[in-house]
Amino acid sequence: MTARILVVDDEPDLEPLILQRFRRQIGAGEMDFAFARDGQEAIAKLERDPAIDLVLSDINMPVMDGLTLLSRLNQMPRLLKTVMVSAYTDMLNLRIAMNRGAYDFVTKPIDFADLEATIRKTAHELEALRESRRLREELSEIQAELDVAAKIQKSLLPEPMASHPCLDIAAIMLPARQVSGDFYDFFALDRKRFGFVVGDVSGKGIPAALFMAVTRTVLRSTALHGACPAACLAAVNRTLLPQGGGQMYATLFYGILDTEQGKLTWSVGGHQPPWIVPAEGEPCPIEGSRGFMVGIFDEARFESTETVLRPGDAFLVHTDGITDAENTTHEMFGRIRLANLVRSLAPKDGKEGASGTVAMAQRIIEEVRNFTSGASQADDITLLAVRYGGCE
């Protein structure tokens, strides 16, 4: 990039001397010079020529001296670097200029080799600053786009069915970055059956979020056509295989709850099976096949499992962002700590209702945050808790 330099000096012999000394650099397109005889003329030229970004200014000039010019340059809303020129005996003014923001200085009589080195150093600094500004602007644009993406992703999450007479639902998703590879979903399949989904896509950020959106869309579309959980996961697997290219995959839980019978039919693809939190008795994770991760194995097979819930029972599904959460000493929250926590939060009389379900989910997230306090969140965290109230 050509260095566009404004030389401000009232000595008439300086212009032809600079043009002669730097003729090779000018011819090669490395440097380009403009000239002004005082600070006032320099300001006018800068206003007309936005390409100038390096000012080489004498200190002692008529009309407007170099120090005054420097103060004016500092007020300009543009990227400028100023190199001051003065006699070696005028070190006081040179120090004042440096304190006022001059980038560098050269002394008279001018050593042109030193001047060239100073110009090149200053031009290099300007280029670095321009690149830094460009990157900041790009980051700002990316951040704005990520904010929009996060809002869109949040809008995809369903609102709690607070008024449903048979179900109390609490769902929380905490992205590790602006957008998440985790997701949850729930929807009515017919008058009495509801589908519940929790997913965790490999990776982080925008690629994971896009893969998540495809996964959610395919699963919901397949589920709404009436397929059982295992068939849904198989369909999602077939669709995602060419999408991930062998590099991305998802773990999934999909369950269907029949609100008349309390029957929960569910299947997992590489995901943790659900916890059952009974109205009376000991909470426990359901043992069973974890199946295959979705979107990576062509031969993946999935199984459906049935569990009967009694009124007041709840099931709890989470992503590994909870159990794998690390504190500042890299200790994981872990399954044992989660098990002890869920058991401590289990209902004692079966009468907690909606507030109990919400409070349980919020307490789990709170305990994870307390455990990891001071450490950055490394993975997305998602938790879905559903209490079955019974329908007659």
C-alpha positions in Angstrom: 0.0 0.0 0.0 1.3 3.5 -0.9 2.2 5.7 2.0 0.5 9.1 1.4 2.6 11.7 3.3 1.9 15.4 3.9 5.1 17.4 4.5 4.5 20.6 6.3 7.5 23.0 6.3 8.0 26.6 5.3 11.5 26.0 3.8 11.0 26.3 0.0 14.0 24.1 -0.8 12.6 21.1 1.1 10.0 20.0 -1.5 12.3 19.5 -4.5 14.9 17.9 -2.2 12.4 15.3 -0.9 11.0 14.6 -4.4 14.6 14.1 -5.6 15.7 11.9 -2.6 12.6 9.7 -2.7 12.2 9.5 -6.5 12.8 5.8 -6.6 10.2 5.1 -3.9 7.8 7.5 -5.6 8.3 5.8 -9.0 7.8 2.3 -7.4 4.5 3.5 -5.8 5.7 3.0 -2.3 5.4 6.7 -1.3 3.4 9.7 -2.4 4.0 13.2 -1.1 1.9 16.3 -0.7 3.3 19.6 0.7 2.1 22.6 2.8 3.9 25.7 4.0 2.2 26.0 7.4 -0.3 24.4 9.7 -3.3 26.2 8.3 -2.6 25.1 4.8 -1.9 21.6 6.1 -5.4 21.4 7.7 -7.0 22.5 4.4 -5.1 19.9 2.4 -6.0 17.1 4.9 -9.7 18.1 4.6 -9.5 17.8 0.8 -7.4 14.6 0.7 -8.7 11.7 2.9 -5.9 9.4 1.7 -3.2 11.3 3.7 -2.5 9.4 6.9 1.1 10.4 7.7 2.1 14.0 8.5 5.7 15.1 8.6 5.7 18.5 10.2 8.2 21.1 11.2 7.7 22.7 14.6 8.6 26.3 13.9 6.4 27.8 11.1 4.4 31.0 10.5 0.6 31.3 10.6 0.2 28.0 12.6 3.2 26.3 14.2 3.7 22.5 14.4 2.6 22.1 18.0 -0.7 23.9 17.3 -1.1 21.8 14.1 -0.5 18.6 16.2 -3.3 19.6 18.6 -5.6 20.1 15.7 -4.6 16.8 14.1 -5.4 15.0 17.4 -9.0 16.2 17.1 -9.6 14.9 13.6 -11.8 11.8 13.4 -9.4 9.8 11.1 -6.4 7.6 11.4 -3.3 9.9 11.4 0.3 9.6 12.6 2.5 12.6 13.0 6.3 12.8 12.8 7.8 16.1 14.0 10.9 17.7 12.6 13.1 20.2 14.4 16.6 21.1 15.2 18.4 18.9 17.7 18.8 22.0 19.9 15.0 22.3 20.2 14.6 19.1 22.3 12.2 20.9 24.7 9.6 21.4 21.9 10.2 17.9 20.6 9.5 16.5 24.0 6.3 18.6 24.2 5.3 17.2 20.8 5.8 13.6 21.9 3.8 14.3 25.1 1.0 15.7 22.9 0.8 12.5 20.8 3.4 12.7 18.1 4.3 9.3 16.9 8.1 10.0 16.3 10.5 12.8 15.4 13.5 13.4 13.2 16.1 16.2 13.7 17.5 18.8 11.3 19.6 18.7 9.3 17.6 15.8 8.0 19.3 12.4 7.7 17.3 11.0 4.7 18.2 7.4 5.5 16.8 7.9 9.0 13.8 9.7 7.6 13.0 6.8 5.2 13.3 4.3 8.0 11.0 6.5 10.2 8.5 6.8 7.3 8.5 3.0 6.7 8.1 2.3 10.4 5.2 4.7 10.7 3.6 3.4 7.6 3.9 -0.2 9.0 2.3 0.9 12.2 -0.6 2.6 10.3 -1.1 -0.5 8.3 -1.3 -2.6 11.5 -3.8 -0.1 12.9 -5.9 -0.2 9.8 -5.9 -4.0 9.9 -6.8 -3.9 13.6 -9.7 -1.5 12.9 -10.9 -3.7 10.1 -10.9 -6.8 12.3 -12.7 -4.9 15.0 -15.4 -3.9 12.5 -15.7 -7.4 11.2 -15.9 -8.7 14.8 -18.6 -6.2 15.5 -20.5 -7.3 12.5 -20.1 -10.9 13.4 -21.2 -10.2 17.0 -24.3 -8.4 15.6 -25.1 -11.4 13.4 -24.5 -13.8 16.3 -26.9 -11.7 18.5 -29.6 -12.1 15.7 -28.8 -15.8 15.4 -29.1 -16.2 19.2 -32.5 -14.5 19.1 -33.7 -16.7 16.3 -32.5 -19.8 18.0 -34.2 -18.8 21.2 -37.4 -18.2 19.3 -37.3 -21.8 18.1 -37.6 -23.0 21.7 -41.2 -23.7 22.8 -42.9 -21.8 25.5 -43.8 -23.8 28.6 -47.3 -25.3 28.6 -48.2 -23.7 31.9 -52.0 -24.2 31.5 -51.9 -27.9 30.6 -53.9 -29.8 33.2 -51.7 -33.0 33.0 -48.1 -31.7 32.6 -45.7 -29.3 34.4 -42.7 -28.6 32.3 -39.5 -26.8 33.1 -36.7 -26.4 30.5 -33.5 -24.5 30.6 -30.7 -24.0 28.0 -27.5 -22.2 28.7 -25.2 -21.8 25.6 -21.5 -21.8 26.2 -21.2 -19.3 23.3 -23.7 -16.9 21.7 -25.5 -19.8 20.0 -25.9 -23.3 21.1 -25.5 -26.8 19.8 -27.9 -28.1 22.5 -31.7 -27.9 22.1 -34.9 -29.0 23.7 -38.4 -29.2 22.2 -41.9 -30.4 23.2 -45.1 -30.5 21.2 -48.5 -32.0 21.0 -48.9 -35.1 18.8 -52.6 -35.4 19.3 -55.2 -34.7 22.0 -53.5 -37.0 24.6 -49.9 -37.5 23.5 -46.9 -35.1 23.7 -43.4 -35.4 22.3 -40.3 -34.3 24.3 -36.8 -33.9 22.8 -33.4 -33.1 24.2 -30.4 -32.9 21.8 -26.7 -32.2 22.0 -24.7 -31.6 18.8 -21.0 -32.1 18.7 -18.9 -29.0 18.5 -19.7 -25.4 19.4 -20.7 -22.1 17.9 -22.4 -21.5 14.5 -21.7 -24.9 12.8 -23.2 -26.7 15.8 -26.2 -24.3 15.9 -26.9 -24.9 12.1 -26.6 -28.7 12.6 -28.9 -28.4 15.6 -31.5 -26.5 13.6 -31.5 -29.2 10.9 -31.7 -31.9 13.6 -34.6 -30.3 15.4 -36.6 -29.7 12.1 -36.2 -33.2 10.9 -37.1 -34.8 14.2 -40.1 -32.7 14.8 -41.4 -33.2 11.2 -40.9 -37.0 11.5 -42.5 -37.1 15.0 -45.6 -35.1 13.9 -46.2 -37.8 11.2 -46.7 -40.3 14.0 -43.5 -42.3 14.0 -42.4 -44.0 17.2 -39.3 -42.7 19.0 -36.9 -45.3 17.6 -38.3 -44.8 14.0 -37.9 -41.0 14.5 -34.2 -41.3 15.5 -33.6 -43.7 12.5 -35.1 -41.1 10.1 -33.1 -38.3 11.6 -29.9 -40.4 11.3 -30.6 -41.1 7.6 -31.1 -37.4 7.0 -28.1 -36.2 8.9 -25.6 -38.7 7.5 -24.8 -36.6 4.4 -25.1 -33.3 6.3 -22.4 -34.0 8.9 -19.9 -35.4 6.4 -18.7 -37.8 9.1 -17.5 -34.8 11.2 -20.6 -33.7 13.1 -23.2 -35.8 14.9 -25.9 -35.4 17.6 -27.0 -37.3 20.7 -30.7 -37.3 21.1 -33.5 -38.2 23.5 -37.0 -38.4 22.2 -39.9 -39.5 24.3 -43.7 -39.7 23.8 -45.9 -39.3 26.9 -49.5 -40.6 26.8 -51.2 -38.3 29.3 -54.2 -40.7 29.7 -52.2 -43.8 30.6 -49.0 -42.2 31.9 -47.0 -44.3 29.5 -43.6 -42.8 28.5 -42.2 -44.4 25.3 -38.7 -43.2 24.6 -35.5 -43.8 22.6 -32.0 -42.4 22.9 -29.3 -42.0 20.3 -26.0 -41.9 22.2 -27.7 -39.8 24.9 -28.1 -40.3 28.6 -31.4 -42.2 29.5 -33.9 -40.1 31.5 -34.0 -39.9 35.3 -37.3 -40.9 36.8 -38.2 -38.8 39.9 -41.2 -40.5 41.5 -43.8 -38.8 43.7 -42.8 -41.3 46.3 -39.6 -43.3 46.4 -36.0 -43.0 45.2 -35.2 -41.2 42.0 -33.0 -43.2 39.6 -31.8 -43.1 36.0 -33.4 -45.7 33.8 -31.0 -48.4 32.7 -31.1 -49.3 29.1 -29.5 -49.1 25.7 -27.9 -45.7 24.9 -28.1 -46.5 21.2 -25.9 -44.9 18.5 -25.0 -41.3 18.0 -27.2 -39.8 15.3 -25.7 -38.7 12.0 -22.5 -40.6 11.9 -23.2 -44.4 11.4 -25.1 -45.7 8.5 -25.8 -49.0 10.3 -27.1 -47.3 13.5 -30.0 -49.0 15.2 -32.4 -47.6 17.8 -34.7 -49.1 20.4 -37.9 -47.8 22.0 -38.4 -48.4 25.7 -41.6 -48.0 27.8 -41.9 -46.6 31.3 -45.2 -46.0 33.1 -45.5 -42.9 35.2 -47.9 -42.5 38.1 -49.5 -39.1 38.9 -46.9 -36.9 40.5 -43.9 -38.7 38.9 -41.5 -36.7 36.8 -38.8 -37.5 34.3 -35.6 -35.5 33.9 -33.3 -35.3 30.8 -30.1 -33.4 30.5 -27.1 -32.9 28.2 -23.5 -33.8 29.3 -22.9 -30.1 29.8 -24.1 -30.7 33.4 -22.1 -33.7 34.3 -19.0 -32.6 32.4 -19.0 -29.1 33.9 -15.6 -28.4 35.4 -14.6 -26.1 38.3 -11.3 -24.1 38.5 -9.3 -27.2 39.5 -10.8 -29.2 36.4 -12.9 -31.4 38.7 -16.1 -32.5 36.9 -19.5 -32.0 38.4 -20.1 -35.7 37.6 -22.9 -38.2 37.7 -22.5 -39.0 41.4 -22.9 -35.4 42.5 -25.9 -35.0 40.1 -27.5 -38.2 41.5 -27.1 -36.9 45.1 -28.6 -33.6 44.1 -31.6 -35.0 42.3 -32.3 -37.3 45.2 -32.1 -34.4 47.6 -34.6 -32.5 45.5 -37.1 -35.3 45.0 -40.6 -34.6 46.2 -41.4 -35.8 49.7 -45.2 -35.7 49.5 -46.0 -35.6 45.8 -47.6 -32.1 46.1 -44.9 -29.8 44.7 -46.8 -29.2 41.4 -45.4 -26.8 38.8 -43.4 -24.7 41.2 -41.7 -27.9 42.3 -40.7 -28.9 38.8 -39.4 -25.4 38.0 -37.7 -25.1 41.3 -35.9 -28.5 40.8 -34.6 -27.5 37.4 -33.5 -24.1 38.6 -31.8 -25.6 41.7 -29.8 -28.1 39.6 -28.6 -25.3 37.3 -27.8 -23.1 40.3 -25.7 -25.9 41.9 -23.8 -26.5 38.7 -23.0 -22.7 38.5 -21.9 -22.6 42.1 -19.7 -25.6 41.5 -18.0 -24.1 38.4 -17.9 -20.5 39.8 -14.7 -18.8 38.5 -14.3 -21.3 35.6 -15.5 -20.5 32.0 -18.5 -22.6 30.7 -16.9 -25.1 28.3 -20.1 -26.8 27.0 -23.7 -26.0 26.4 -26.1 -26.9 29.2 -29.6 -28.1 28.7 -32.1 -29.5 31.2 -35.7 -30.7 30.7 -38.0 -31.7 33.6 -41.5 -32.9 33.1 -43.9 -33.8 35.9 -47.0 -36.0 35.0 -50.0 -34.9 36.9 -52.4 -37.6 35.7 -55.5 -37.0 33.5 -58.9 -38.5 33.9 
